[in-house]
Amino acid sequence: MTMRRWNVGLGRGMMVLLLAVLSGCASPGSWFSDDKDNKSEAIRKSLVAEPGQATGLVESWSRSVAGKPDSHFFHPGRFVVTGNDLFVATYQGSVVRLARKDGAVVWKKEIAESIKGGVAVDDTRVYSGTEDGEMTAILRADGAEVWRQRVSTSVSSAPVVVDGKVFFTTLDNRLYALDAGTGAILWVNNNAPEALVIMGAATPTVDQDRLYVGYSSGDVHAVSTADGKLLWSDNLTVVGGRTELDMLQDVDASVVTDGRLNVGSQNRFVFAVSHQGRLVAMSRDAGRRIWNNDLSAIRRPLVWNDRLFVADVDGNMRALGMDDGLELWRGDISDGLLTAPVRFKDRIFVADNKGRLFSLDPTSGRVLGLDKIGDPILADPVVVDQDMYIWTNDGDMIHWQMP
């Protein structure tokens, strides 16, 4: 089957901004909705948050790691921060290790012509998939190659490594598990490929003995980490629409869990959202739907206390009750495409592809501060301890701290 890749947005494995296709759109949200529902550009601009004060973050250092990608393309969106280091993959096919304290480049390794998904790291190795259809492992210490495994097609998600296994998805909707030490294929979970897909895929989410993955078909699978056996599945497809864009049903945001550890597994929830208008809460054990919300997103939601915070494709930040899905507040904060929200201290932070970083009050959604960085921010921010890291599409890694 020949697959056509629509490069129309940026997902938790990310997608290309194909402006030639999208010319004339008032906002990224118009890529995914009917024209009658779109706000005009003038109204959009009037709704963009301009609070007149900064977020309060202080830039500690900034390091140029790679050049800006070719027009309409982007660097991988998932990078990893460890105790002393950062690991990032570039669109141009390099994996880079930086020191957390000052951003100094420890080593840089060319592994492919292009990387789309991102990296995963364990105690000894760094893993990254290539557009040419290979998963690679290099030594964390010096970047020396350990193994390289050929898979069915382009690696579309960032990998995740847990308990000696590397999990990732490919463009043709296959979920792979490789041996982290040797690269040997342990199992493959197949889902039907789609003729029309968005470029990019969500990183699989590991939850104890299982993992959750979304596909371009709109399917969400819970799979055993041991043998790839399908435990349950659901489909988030929304029927209807008049154009090819309406046919896209991709689940590009990583599935998230409610984080509750003190309740039985049958009472725990997992959350999945499609870019075509469906957010669902499901039971962990059986995948039974708990509630639905008509919401379109391509970014991973944030779970914080009893709330679910979601950046939708229309530039809104939304807060929903975790147990019932009821909307608590909605803020139209951007005329661009938002990253996934992150928690830092007692605030929510979210950036956009216009180079802005917003801080919000989690209780009301009120914008508390805005920093204009300038460079497009397409990768999701990462918060570790007292530090926030932002990876811009111009190839700069920026370290921020809260005084």
PyMOL commands that set and color helices and strands:
alter all, ss='L'
color gray80, all
select helices_A, chain A and resi 19-22+28-31+35-37+41-47+244-247+265-267
alter helices_A, ss='H'
color red, helices_A
select strands_A, chain A and resi 4-6+58-64+80-81+85-89+94-99+105-110+119-121+125-129+134-139+145-150+160-162+165-169+174-179+185-190+196-198+205-207+210-214+219-224+230-235+256-257+269-273+279-283+289-293+302-304+307-311+316-321+327-332+342-344+347-351+356-360+367-372+382-384+387-391+396-401
alter strands_A, ss='S'
color yellow, strands_A
deselect
rebuild
show_as cartoon
